[in-house]
Amino acid sequence: MSRSLVRTLIPLAALLGAASLVQSAVAGSATSVSGSSVTGVKVVRDTAGTSIGSTTFEDLPEASTTVKIPAGTRALILARFSAESLCLGPSGSPEVCSVRILIGGQEAEPASGSDFAFDSSNGGADGPYSWEGHSMDRSSGPLGPGTYIVKVQAKVTLVGGAFGLDDWSLTVERVRV
């Protein structure tokens, strides 16, 4: 094995070891829900690029839809978001760019807020040609009858950072419980 490969693998192994310690420390927090059949699907998509520079979550323009759960029923709402993304820190600094999905005004599960890195700047090494495809799945429910707005929000970590989202798709499914 080459020395440069070893120098790369040792920090990676240390990082993975720390990640497994964190995972075991929070074991038991997983939840499980199930449904019987998909009763509705909505897809919203766009090829126009959007740049986010806010350090607080803001709505991704047009990345929203509504889901109605009829009276006398309960449902899960499943939401998938995918996009081509670019995350750049100010002056080449490391940056983390986050995305979340709200369902009925609440962050969908798993609700991890800023802890979910949709993209990052690779320690400040990414540049204007570092666009990549990323995705996430979230869910909410079982929910009772009503109309629920499903929307995507995004933010950067550092003031002066930039988060580009392009060629995105939001797929929302209603599943009978």
C-alpha positions, 0 to 999 in steps of 0.5 A: 500500500502506498504511503499517501494512501495510508496517510489518507486512510488513517484519518478516515478510519479515525473519523469512521470510528468516531462516527460509530461511537456516536451512532452507538451512543444514540442507538434506540432512537429509531422509529418505524411506521408503515402504511398499506397503499399509495393513494396519491402522488405529486411531483414538483420539479424545475431546471432553473438554478437557485442560489441560497446565501442565508444562514437561516433556513429559507424556502426554495422557490416553487419547491412546495405542494399540498397534500390533502388527507380526506376526512375519516382517514389517516396517512403517512406523507413521504417526501423525496428531494433530489437536486444538483448542488454546489456548496461553496464557503466564503473565500474558500473556507469549509462550508456545510449546506443543509436542506430540510423538508417541512410537512404541515409546518413541522420538520419531517422525520428524521428531523435533524435540522442543520445537522443534515449536510446535503452538500459540503465544500470538501474542506474548501477545495470545491470550486465553481465546477464541483456540481454534484447530485444529492438527495434525501427522503423524509416522512411524517405521520400517521397524520389525520385529515387535513391539508398539509403544505410540503416544502423544501428549505435550504441554508448555508452555515457561514455568512458569505457562503453560497449554496446552489441548487439546480435541476431539482425534483420534489416527489410527495406520496400519500400512503394510507395507514 
